[in-house]
Amino acid sequence: MYNSMRFSRNGVFEYEKRNDLISRISYIDRETGTDITLPVEHTDNTFKEEVTYTALTFDGYVAQEPTTQTIEITVGENHVIFYYV
């Protein structure tokens, strides 16, 4: 959640949000369940940040809806999956 916490002179706690959280995007063949390409990882996401990802284009595949996904970054698993046929 937070990387650091400081107690300021005026008696207020100051927090710095974590900015080292990971999100992973997978591109999966719907029929076989296998990866079309290696998952992409972003390692510099900030806690509570909203990020939007769009399906990539691959020769011989068509992305299924939704082709755009938005997630809010948490300290848990931040995983987006795009399916293709």
HELIX and SHEET records of a PDB file:
SHEET    1   A 2 TYR A   2  PHE A   7  0                                        
SHEET    2   A 2 PHE A  13  LYS A  17 -1                                        
SHEET    1   B 3 VAL A  40  ASN A  45  0                                        
SHEET    2   B 3 LEU A  21  ASP A  29 -1                                        
SHEET    3   B 3 HIS A  79  TYR A  84  1                                        
SHEET    1   C 2 GLU A  50  THR A  54  0                                        
SHEET    2   C 2 THR A  68  GLU A  72 -1                                        
END                                                                             
